[in-house]
Amino acid sequence: MACPPCRAFLSAYLIISSGFYASILRWDEAIFAQVIDFSLWILV
């Protein structure tokens, strides 16, 4: 049951959680940008 608000919440959660793990693992900014782009793609 994926409604648009639910998908928006999940994508926001993915961005926040990915940012949290990125700060721990110190990922490259390019990888972090790809994660954000993927989350925005899910949102659309």
N, CA, C and O atoms as a Tinker XYZ file with bonds, in Angstrom:
   176  protein
     1  N      0.852000   -1.194000    0.000000    73     2
     2  CA     0.000000    0.000000    0.000000    64     1     3
     3  C      0.889000    1.245000    0.000000    63     2     4     5
     4  O      1.059000    1.893000    1.033000    81     3
     5  N      1.444000    1.570000   -1.146000    73     3     6
     6  CA     2.349000    2.714000   -1.237000    64     5     7
     7  C      1.614000    3.924000   -1.798000    63     6     8     9
     8  O      1.413000    4.042000   -3.007000    81     7
     9  N      1.225000    4.804000   -0.916000    73     7    10
    10  CA     0.597000    6.046000   -1.360000    64     9    11
    11  C      1.682000    7.102000   -1.532000    63    10    12    13
    12  O      2.759000    6.972000   -0.950000    81    11
    13  N      1.421000    8.143000   -2.317000    73    11    14
    14  CA     2.439000    9.188000   -2.540000    64    13    15
    15  C      3.018000    9.763000   -1.250000    63    14    16    17
    16  O      4.237000    9.914000   -1.174000    81    15
    17  N      2.212000   10.097000   -0.221000    73    15    18
    18  CA     2.802000   10.606000    1.028000    64    17    19
    19  C      3.720000    9.587000    1.683000    63    18    20    21
    20  O      4.747000    9.943000    2.261000    81    19
    21  N      3.340000    8.308000    1.587000    73    19    22
    22  CA     4.176000    7.265000    2.185000    64    21    23
    23  C      5.508000    7.180000    1.448000    63    22    24    25
    24  O      6.559000    7.027000    2.070000    81    23
    25  N      5.461000    7.279000    0.122000    73    23    26
    26  CA     6.696000    7.223000   -0.667000    64    25    27
    27  C      7.554000    8.439000   -0.378000    63    26    28    29
    28  O      8.781000    8.341000   -0.354000    81    27
    29  N      6.922000    9.587000   -0.157000    73    27    30
    30  CA     7.681000   10.796000    0.164000    64    29    31
    31  C      8.370000   10.621000    1.515000    63    30    32    33
    32  O      9.516000   11.031000    1.692000    81    31
    33  N      7.666000   10.011000    2.462000    73    31    34
    34  CA     8.240000    9.779000    3.783000    64    33    35
    35  C      9.390000    8.790000    3.703000    63    34    36    37
    36  O     10.422000    8.975000    4.347000    81    35
    37  N      9.211000    7.738000    2.911000    73    35    38
    38  CA    10.264000    6.734000    2.770000    64    37    39
    39  C     11.489000    7.320000    2.092000    63    38    40    41
    40  O     12.618000    7.028000    2.487000    81    39
    41  N     11.278000    8.143000    1.075000    73    39    42
    42  CA    12.415000    8.748000    0.378000    64    41    43
    43  C     13.151000    9.711000    1.300000    63    42    44    45
    44  O     14.379000    9.782000    1.276000    81    43
    45  N     12.402000   10.450000    2.112000    73    43    46
    46  CA    13.038000   11.363000    3.070000    64    45    47
    47  C     13.824000   10.557000    4.096000    63    46    48    49
    48  O     14.919000   10.953000    4.495000    81    47
    49  N     13.263000    9.421000    4.525000    73    47    50
    50  CA    13.956000    8.557000    5.480000    64    49    51
    51  C     15.233000    7.997000    4.869000    63    50    52    53
    52  O     16.252000    7.887000    5.551000    81    51
    53  N     15.184000    7.640000    3.586000    73    51    54
    54  CA    16.371000    7.113000    2.909000    64    53    55
    55  C     17.458000    8.173000    2.826000    63    54    56    57
    56  O     18.636000    7.874000    3.022000    81    55
    57  N     17.065000    9.413000    2.536000    73    55    58
    58  CA    18.049000   10.494000    2.441000    64    57    59
    59  C     18.692000   10.750000    3.798000    63    58    60    61
    60  O     19.906000   10.932000    3.891000    81    59
    61  N     17.873000   10.763000    4.855000    73    59    62
    62  CA    18.406000   11.014000    6.199000    64    61    63
    63  C     19.297000    9.859000    6.645000    63    62    64    65
    64  O     20.389000   10.079000    7.168000    81    63
    65  N     18.829000    8.625000    6.437000    73    63    66
    66  CA    19.606000    7.462000    6.869000    64    65    67
    67  C     20.888000    7.331000    6.057000    63    66    68    69
    68  O     21.934000    6.967000    6.595000    81    67
    69  N     20.808000    7.631000    4.750000    73    67    70
    70  CA    22.011000    7.549000    3.919000    64    69    71
    71  C     23.006000    8.626000    4.332000    63    70    72    73
    72  O     24.215000    8.399000    4.302000    81    71
    73  N     22.509000    9.790000    4.713000    73    71    74
    74  CA    23.388000   10.851000    5.190000    64    73    75
    75  C     24.042000   10.453000    6.504000    63    74    76    77
    76  O     25.196000   10.796000    6.764000    81    75
    77  N     23.291000    9.720000    7.336000    73    75    78
    78  CA    23.829000    9.258000    8.617000    64    77    79
    79  C     24.951000    8.252000    8.397000    63    78    80    81
    80  O     26.014000    8.348000    9.010000    81    79
    81  N     24.704000    7.287000    7.516000    73    79    82
    82  CA    25.733000    6.287000    7.237000    64    81    83
    83  C     26.905000    6.889000    6.473000    63    82    84    85
    84  O     28.046000    6.457000    6.638000    81    83
    85  N     26.626000    7.886000    5.639000    73    83    86
    86  CA    27.700000    8.532000    4.882000    64    85    87
    87  C     28.649000    9.245000    5.828000    63    86    88    89
    88  O     29.857000    9.273000    5.595000    81    87
    89  N     28.107000    9.823000    6.897000    73    87    90
    90  CA    28.958000   10.523000    7.859000    64    89    91
    91  C     29.818000    9.524000    8.624000    63    90    92    93
    92  O     30.927000    9.848000    9.049000    81    91
    93  N     29.300000    8.306000    8.796000    73    91    94
    94  CA    30.071000    7.283000    9.516000    64    93    95
    95  C     31.135000    6.674000    8.603000    63    94    96    97
    96  O     32.308000    6.591000    8.967000    81    95
    97  N     30.709000    6.253000    7.415000    73    95    98
    98  CA    31.626000    5.567000    6.507000    64    97    99
    99  C     32.474000    6.535000    5.702000    63    98   100   101
   100  O     33.436000    6.136000    5.046000    81    99
   101  N     32.104000    7.827000    5.758000    73    99   102
   102  CA    32.822000    8.858000    4.999000    64   101   103
   103  C     32.872000    8.505000    3.512000    63   102   104   105
   104  O     33.940000    8.426000    2.905000    81   103
   105  N     31.678000    8.296000    2.947000    73   103   106
   106  CA    31.592000    7.980000    1.530000    64   105   107
   107  C     32.047000    9.161000    0.693000    63   106   108   109
   108  O     32.144000   10.288000    1.178000    81   107
   109  N     32.319000    8.885000   -0.552000    73   107   110
   110  CA    32.647000    9.957000   -1.483000    64   109   111
   111  C     31.378000   10.758000   -1.760000    63   110   112   113
   112  O     30.280000   10.202000   -1.747000    81   111
   113  N     31.517000   12.045000   -2.007000    73   111   114
   114  CA    30.341000   12.885000   -2.232000    64   113   115
   115  C     29.585000   12.463000   -3.485000    63   114   116   117
   116  O     28.371000   12.648000   -3.569000    81   115
   117  N     30.289000   11.900000   -4.451000    73   115   118
   118  CA    29.632000   11.451000   -5.679000    64   117   119
   119  C     28.664000   10.308000   -5.378000    63   118   120   121
   120  O     27.558000   10.264000   -5.916000    81   119
   121  N     29.088000    9.390000   -4.520000    73   119   122
   122  CA    28.227000    8.264000   -4.150000    64   121   123
   123  C     27.009000    8.781000   -3.389000    63   122   124   125
   124  O     25.888000    8.327000   -3.618000    81   123
   125  N     27.237000    9.737000   -2.478000    73   123   126
   126  CA    26.135000   10.300000   -1.702000    64   125   127
   127  C     25.143000   11.014000   -2.616000    63   126   128   129
   128  O     23.933000   10.958000   -2.395000    81   127
   129  N     25.665000   11.686000   -3.645000    73   127   130
   130  CA    24.798000   12.378000   -4.598000    64   129   131
   131  C     23.962000   11.372000   -5.384000    63   130   132   133
   132  O     22.797000   11.632000   -5.684000    81   131
   133  N     24.547000   10.231000   -5.716000    73   131   134
   134  CA    23.804000    9.199000   -6.439000    64   133   135
   135  C     22.691000    8.636000   -5.567000    63   134   136   137
   136  O     21.611000    8.316000   -6.064000    81   135
   137  N     22.950000    8.514000   -4.274000    73   135   138
   138  CA    21.918000    8.012000   -3.355000    64   137   139
   139  C     20.751000    8.994000   -3.294000    63   138   140   141
   140  O     19.588000    8.588000   -3.283000    81   139
   141  N     21.070000   10.291000   -3.254000    73   139   142
   142  CA    20.015000   11.306000   -3.219000    64   141   143
   143  C     19.226000   11.298000   -4.526000    63   142   144   145
   144  O     17.999000   11.393000   -4.514000    81   143
   145  N     19.933000   11.185000   -5.656000    73   143   146
   146  CA    19.259000   11.140000   -6.954000    64   145   147
   147  C     18.344000    9.923000   -7.038000    63   146   148   149
   148  O     17.251000   10.005000   -7.598000    81   147
   149  N     18.784000    8.797000   -6.485000    73   147   150
   150  CA    17.968000    7.584000   -6.499000    64   149   151
   151  C     16.726000    7.777000   -5.637000    63   150   152   153
   152  O     15.637000    7.333000   -5.999000    81   151
   153  N     16.894000    8.444000   -4.488000    73   151   154
   154  CA    15.757000    8.691000   -3.601000    64   153   155
   155  C     14.749000    9.625000   -4.266000    63   154   156   157
   156  O     13.539000    9.431000   -4.147000    81   155
   157  N     15.253000   10.634000   -4.964000    73   155   158
   158  CA    14.361000   11.552000   -5.675000    64   157   159
   159  C     13.665000   10.833000   -6.819000    63   158   160   161
   160  O     12.521000   11.149000   -7.147000    81   159
   161  N     14.352000    9.857000   -7.436000    73   159   162
   162  CA    13.741000    9.084000   -8.516000    64   161   163
   163  C     12.595000    8.233000   -7.968000    63   162   164   165
   164  O     11.574000    8.055000   -8.632000    81   163
   165  N     12.769000    7.709000   -6.750000    73   163   166
   166  CA    11.701000    6.932000   -6.118000    64   165   167
   167  C     10.516000    7.845000   -5.816000    63   166   168   169
   168  O      9.358000    7.450000   -5.953000    81   167
   169  N     10.829000    9.070000   -5.405000    73   167   170
   170  CA     9.768000   10.023000   -5.074000    64   169   171
   171  C      8.910000   10.333000   -6.292000    63   170   172   173
   172  O      7.693000   10.481000   -6.177000    81   171
   173  N      9.538000   10.429000   -7.452000    73   171   174
   174  CA     8.793000   10.702000   -8.683000    64   173   175
   175  C      8.181000    9.398000   -9.186000    63   174   176
   176  O      7.507000    9.390000  -10.216000    81   175
